[in-house]
Amino acid sequence: TVHFSLGDSDAARLEGMPSVIAKFPTWWAYLLPPIRYPDGRTVLKLGGARVEDASAPAARLDAADRTPGRGGTRPLPEPSDLLTWYRSGGDAAARCEMEGMLHELVPGLQPLEVRSDACANCRTETG
């Protein structure tokens, strides 16, 4: 997940924005509307991933077809692996990709600050 701190003009421009789920042939993303945090920052959140095989959604790829280090495809087999991942702040390359996704979805946005964190979801061999 990437957090984009917004200035007053961008926050005003996006006021009333709904949550967005975008699916494209080579990537998907969700975008949450701006939220004002107790520290005074207004933050827009985006999460997403590239789909390596455009003909097969990432969720349906077999484990053998997954590339470690890509969004949604990093195996975390042990509890300690999950803890380490959550403490890492996420993948820097994925953060850069998500910044690009944001600018495709919201042209002209000028974030004041960009932060990322790690996220995970559960997938097993049987789905």
C-alpha angles and dihedrals in degrees: 000000000000123000118208116196110213133211121230095266095051091044090052092046091053097041109132093019113153125226110275132210112190125188121187131169093262104025146018132203144174120215123196121206120255115283125193110229125210090254089063098254119130107217134194114198127208132179128176148119144224117256106224096199107041091199094058123049113233092245091063099047116115116244089251090059095053120103114216113237097033121113111276094006106081111115113223102185099167130051089237089057090055092049091049091049094051091049093048099075091236135274116320093210091051089050090055091048091051091050087057091048090052092052090050091051097040110027117202096022112148109195116202092211137005122209129173137198136184123262133182140192132193123258124161132188088263096046 
